[in-house]
Amino acid sequence: MKSVPQTQNLDSKNDSKDENSLFGEISNLYSEYFKYAIKRKWLEIPTDLPHREIGFGITKKVDNRNICFENNIDYLKWVLKNSPFHLYKSLSYMEHPENMGGANQKKLFRREIAFDIDTHKTEKCKHDENWLCEHCLEEAKNQTLILIDEYLIPFFGFSKNDLKIVFSGNRGYHIYIDPKDEQIKEEIEHWGKNERRYFIEFILGKNLSLNHMGSAWKTILTNQFKKNKFPIKSFKNTNNWDKELNKATREKSKPLLLDIINKTKNRLELDEKVMDDDIRLLRTVGSLHGFTGFMVKEIKYDTLSNGFFEPLSDAVFSEFSKTYYDIQINTAIDEVTIKNEQYTKESKEVPASLLLFLYGHGINFEILEKY
């Protein structure tokens, strides 16, 4: 697990003091946020809280888990007291969420169904793998819309109102299946690991047979062929695609068609463990992401699809743009844009939002003065 890094002053005699001072300032900012978020009821209180496992991280991504609360008040008091950099809840409902160990020890009895899209840097990105920019964030948004528009709605019968979309606070989105039909909700939340595995393997095109192409994936792939201006009639009229692809060898188009099939199967960067793992934790809506300081924020489908959500602005807590620091960055960094302002290694006067971003990414810097 990735540790929350500690920065160092250039004067080694003052290292410990400065590290503690910096950690204290970062902790105060998280505390300020949670006071604000809880007062305005932004912070999610997981449904059926006594049967949910809570986890958190301050010095690491996950410092501890196996925590549970009997009531909402105790939970919110605990959050205010600890102000965690990373805050999680279990997707599963458990008879004994406080027990250490796996599903057998915790006694799972139902589970939320959720997808986690977690993108990597794209060809357009000019930064290191762990950084982020508008390009990889745009890719995360595009993949979320592909998952919803090309899989969940047409092939599983969900509507956009059956889905809860949450920006993860970093380069991804969580998509919860939350049907309005209580009977359907009851059924899918009692799926076992095998049913969940089938669900995600279908979407990822795993075990796809070119000798016996099913109707759903036939539609998905012929749509992609059509976008790339390949004739689709022969593929629509047969289930034996291997035979049709061999015919295409004479036209030298088989490698291109196989490439389209492969890219279509691999266009979604889904964390399979979020669907597969019985005791998986997922970030709590309304918390902050400890690597970026950005809000884990629910977004309406239309807001996302119409391009009205810009993570580098809309997921930044507004109060963090009002407090400024004079800092010195001691190592090279990639450029980052927050609230339409660009920051580099040479940046001196910066808002609290950048302070959290730098700290979460392990950047060596010092606070010289607070405004």
C-alpha positions in Angstrom: 0.0 0.0 0.0 1.2 3.5 -0.8 2.3 5.4 2.2 1.4 9.1 2.6 4.8 10.6 2.1 6.6 12.9 4.5 8.4 15.9 3.1 11.8 17.1 4.3 13.3 20.6 4.9 16.7 21.2 3.4 18.0 21.9 6.9 18.4 18.3 8.4 18.5 19.7 12.0 14.9 20.9 11.6 13.6 17.8 9.7 11.5 16.3 12.4 10.0 19.7 13.5 9.2 20.7 10.0 7.7 17.3 9.1 5.4 17.4 12.1 4.5 21.0 11.3 3.6 20.1 7.7 1.7 17.0 8.7 -0.2 19.1 11.3 -1.2 21.7 8.7 -2.4 19.0 6.3 -4.4 17.4 9.0 -5.9 20.7 9.9 -7.1 21.1 6.3 -8.7 17.7 6.3 -10.4 18.6 9.6 -11.6 21.8 8.2 -13.1 20.0 5.3 -15.0 17.3 7.3 -16.5 20.0 9.7 -17.8 21.7 6.6 -18.9 18.5 4.8 -20.7 17.0 7.8 -22.5 20.3 8.6 -23.8 20.5 5.1 -24.6 16.7 5.0 -22.2 16.1 2.1 -20.6 13.1 3.8 -22.3 9.8 3.0 -23.5 7.8 5.9 -23.6 4.2 4.5 -27.0 2.6 4.4 -27.5 0.1 7.4 -24.4 1.5 9.0 -24.2 -1.1 11.9 -23.6 -3.8 9.2 -20.9 -2.0 7.3 -17.2 -2.2 7.8 -15.4 1.2 7.9 -11.8 1.6 7.0 -9.5 4.6 6.9 -6.0 5.8 6.1 -3.8 8.6 7.3 -0.2 7.4 7.2 -1.1 4.8 4.6 -3.9 4.2 2.1 -5.5 1.9 4.6 -4.2 2.1 8.2 -7.0 0.2 9.7 -10.4 -1.5 8.9 -12.8 -3.8 10.8 -14.4 -0.8 12.4 -18.1 -0.5 12.8 -20.6 1.9 14.4 -24.0 1.3 16.0 -25.4 4.7 15.1 -24.8 7.7 12.8 -23.8 10.1 15.6 -20.9 8.0 16.8 -19.7 7.6 13.2 -19.8 11.3 12.5 -18.1 12.1 15.8 -15.4 9.6 14.9 -14.8 11.1 11.5 -14.6 14.6 13.0 -12.1 13.4 15.6 -9.8 11.5 13.1 -10.4 13.5 9.9 -8.9 10.6 7.8 -7.1 11.3 4.5 -8.7 8.2 3.0 -12.2 7.1 4.2 -13.9 3.8 3.1 -17.0 1.8 3.6 -17.6 -1.9 2.7 -19.7 -2.7 -0.3 -20.9 -5.7 1.7 -23.4 -5.8 4.5 -22.1 -8.1 7.3 -23.3 -9.6 10.5 -19.9 -9.0 12.2 -18.1 -6.2 10.3 -15.7 -5.8 13.2 -14.3 -9.3 12.9 -10.8 -9.6 11.4 -10.5 -12.0 8.4 -12.5 -12.7 5.3 -16.1 -13.2 4.4 -16.6 -16.3 6.5 -15.5 -14.5 9.7 -17.6 -11.4 8.9 -20.7 -13.3 7.7 -21.8 -11.4 4.6 -25.5 -11.4 3.8 -25.8 -9.0 0.9 -23.6 -6.7 -1.2 -23.8 -3.5 -3.2 -22.8 -3.9 -6.9 -20.3 -1.3 -8.1 -17.8 -0.8 -10.9 -14.5 1.1 -10.4 -13.0 2.7 -13.5 -9.4 3.6 -12.8 -7.5 5.0 -15.8 -3.8 5.3 -16.5 -2.0 8.1 -18.3 -2.9 8.4 -22.0 -0.9 9.0 -25.1 -1.7 12.7 -24.8 -0.5 12.9 -21.2 3.0 14.4 -20.7 3.3 13.6 -17.0 4.5 10.7 -14.9 2.2 7.7 -14.3 1.1 8.8 -10.8 0.3 12.4 -11.8 -2.9 13.5 -13.6 -4.2 16.0 -16.1 -7.2 16.9 -18.1 -6.4 14.2 -20.7 -6.5 11.2 -18.4 -9.5 12.7 -16.5 -11.3 13.0 -19.9 -10.4 9.4 -20.6 -11.9 8.3 -17.3 -15.1 10.2 -18.1 -15.3 8.6 -21.6 -14.8 5.1 -20.2 -17.6 5.8 -17.7 -20.0 6.8 -20.4 -19.0 3.8 -22.5 -19.7 1.5 -19.6 -23.1 3.0 -19.1 -24.3 3.8 -22.6 -22.9 0.7 -24.4 -23.3 -2.0 -21.7 -25.3 -1.3 -18.6 -28.3 0.4 -20.4 -28.7 -1.6 -23.6 -27.8 -5.1 -22.5 -28.8 -5.1 -18.8 -31.9 -3.0 -19.0 -30.9 -0.4 -16.4 -31.8 3.3 -16.9 -29.5 6.2 -16.0 -31.7 6.7 -13.0 -30.7 3.2 -11.7 -27.1 4.2 -11.6 -25.1 6.3 -9.1 -22.0 7.9 -10.5 -19.2 9.0 -8.2 -16.0 10.8 -9.1 -13.3 8.9 -7.1 -11.2 11.9 -6.3 -8.4 10.8 -8.6 -8.4 9.3 -12.1 -11.6 7.4 -12.0 -15.3 6.9 -11.3 -17.3 4.5 -9.2 -20.6 3.4 -10.8 -23.1 1.8 -8.4 -26.0 -0.3 -9.6 -28.9 1.1 -7.6 -32.1 0.0 -9.2 -35.3 1.8 -8.4 -37.2 -1.5 -8.7 -36.8 -3.0 -5.2 -37.3 -6.5 -6.4 -34.4 -6.2 -8.9 -32.3 -4.5 -6.3 -33.0 -7.3 -3.8 -32.0 -9.9 -6.4 -28.7 -8.4 -7.5 -27.5 -7.5 -4.0 -27.8 -11.2 -3.2 -25.6 -12.2 -6.1 -22.7 -14.4 -5.1 -19.2 -14.1 -6.4 -19.9 -16.3 -9.4 -22.8 -14.0 -10.6 -20.7 -10.9 -10.1 -17.8 -12.5 -11.9 -20.0 -13.3 -14.9 -21.3 -9.7 -14.9 -17.8 -8.2 -15.2 -16.4 -10.8 -17.5 -19.2 -10.2 -20.0 -18.5 -6.5 -20.1 -14.7 -7.1 -20.5 -15.3 -9.7 -23.3 -13.5 -12.4 -21.4 -13.9 -16.0 -22.9 -15.4 -14.4 -26.0 -15.7 -17.1 -28.7 -15.1 -16.1 -32.3 -16.7 -19.5 -33.3 -19.9 -18.8 -31.5 -20.5 -15.0 -31.3 -23.4 -14.1 -29.0 -25.9 -11.4 -30.1 -24.8 -8.9 -27.5 -21.1 -8.8 -28.4 -22.0 -9.1 -32.1 -23.8 -5.8 -31.7 -21.0 -4.2 -29.8 -18.3 -5.3 -32.3 -20.3 -4.6 -35.5 -20.9 -1.1 -34.2 -17.1 -0.7 -33.9 -16.6 -2.2 -37.4 -19.1 0.3 -38.7 -17.3 3.2 -37.1 -14.1 2.1 -38.8 -15.9 1.8 -42.2 -15.8 -2.0 -42.5 -18.7 -3.9 -44.1 -20.8 -5.5 -41.4 -23.5 -7.5 -43.2 -21.6 -10.8 -43.3 -20.8 -10.6 -39.6 -24.3 -9.7 -38.6 -25.7 -12.7 -40.5 -23.5 -15.4 -38.8 -22.4 -16.5 -35.4 -19.2 -18.0 -36.7 -16.9 -15.0 -36.9 -13.8 -17.0 -37.1 -14.9 -18.3 -40.5 -15.7 -14.7 -41.7 -12.4 -13.4 -40.4 -10.6 -16.1 -42.4 -12.4 -14.9 -45.5 -11.2 -11.4 -44.8 -7.6 -12.7 -45.0 -7.9 -12.6 -48.8 -8.7 -8.9 -48.5 -5.8 -8.3 -46.0 -8.3 -6.8 -43.5 -8.2 -9.6 -40.9 -5.4 -8.0 -38.8 -7.3 -4.7 -38.8 -10.5 -6.4 -37.7 -8.8 -8.4 -35.0 -7.2 -5.2 -33.8 -10.6 -3.6 -33.5 -11.9 -6.6 -31.5 -8.9 -6.6 -29.2 -9.1 -2.8 -28.6 -12.9 -3.0 -27.9 -12.4 -5.8 -25.3 -9.7 -3.7 -23.6 -11.1 -0.2 -23.8 -12.4 -0.2 -20.2 -9.9 -0.1 -17.3 -12.0 -1.8 -14.7 -10.7 -2.8 -11.3 -12.1 -6.4 -11.3 -11.5 -6.8 -7.6 -14.1 -4.2 -6.8 -16.7 -6.6 -8.3 -15.0 -9.9 -7.3 -13.8 -9.3 -3.7 -16.4 -10.1 -1.1 -14.9 -7.7 1.5 -13.9 -4.9 -0.8 -13.9 -1.4 0.5 -14.7 1.6 -1.6 -14.2 5.3 -1.0 -17.0 7.0 1.0 -18.9 9.6 -1.0 -18.3 13.1 0.3 -14.8 12.3 1.7 -11.5 13.5 0.3 -9.0 11.4 -1.7 -5.7 11.4 0.2 -3.5 11.5 -2.9 -5.1 14.5 -4.4 -7.2 16.3 -1.8 -10.1 16.3 -4.3 -13.6 15.5 -3.2 -15.1 12.0 -3.8 -18.2 13.5 -5.4 -21.5 12.1 -6.7 -22.4 13.4 -10.2 -25.6 13.2 -12.2 -25.5 11.3 -15.5 -26.5 14.4 -17.5 -23.9 16.6 -15.8 -21.2 14.1 -16.8 -22.5 13.4 -20.3 -23.0 17.0 -21.2 -19.5 18.0 -20.1 -20.6 20.1 -17.2 -18.3 18.4 -14.7 -14.6 19.4 -14.6 -12.8 17.5 -11.9 -9.8 19.9 -11.7 -12.3 22.6 -10.7 -15.6 21.1 -9.6 -14.0 18.5 -7.3 -11.9 21.1 -5.4 -13.3 22.2 -2.1 -14.0 25.9 -2.5 -12.6 26.9 0.9 -9.2 25.5 -0.1 -9.0 28.2 -2.7 -9.2 30.9 -0.1 -6.2 30.0 2.1 -2.7 30.6 0.5 0.8 29.5 1.4 4.2 30.7 0.4 6.1 27.5 -0.4 9.4 26.2 -1.8 9.2 23.1 -4.0 12.5 21.2 -3.8 12.1 18.6 -6.5 11.0 18.7 -10.1 7.2 18.2 -10.7 5.0 18.0 -13.7 2.7 20.9 -14.4 -0.7 20.6 -12.8 -3.8 22.8 -13.3 -6.2 23.4 -10.4 -9.1 25.8 -10.6 -7.8 27.0 -14.0 -4.5 28.0 -12.5 -1.3 26.3 -13.6 1.4 25.3 -11.1 5.0 24.2 -11.6 8.2 23.7 -9.5 8.6 27.5 -9.7 5.3 28.3 -8.1 5.6 30.1 -4.8 2.2 31.4 -3.7 -0.2 28.5 -3.8 -3.7 27.6 -2.4 -4.4 24.9 0.1 -5.8 22.7 -2.7 -2.3 22.5 -4.3 -0.7 21.9 -0.9 -2.8 18.8 -0.4 -2.1 17.6 -3.9 1.7 18.0 -3.5 1.6 16.3 -0.1 -0.4 13.4 -1.3 1.9 12.8 -4.3 5.0 12.8 -2.1 6.5 16.0 -3.3 9.4 17.5 -1.3 8.4 21.0 -0.3 8.4 23.4 2.6 5.8 25.9 3.8 7.5 29.3 4.4 4.5 31.3 5.3 0.7 31.0 5.5 -1.6 33.9 4.5 
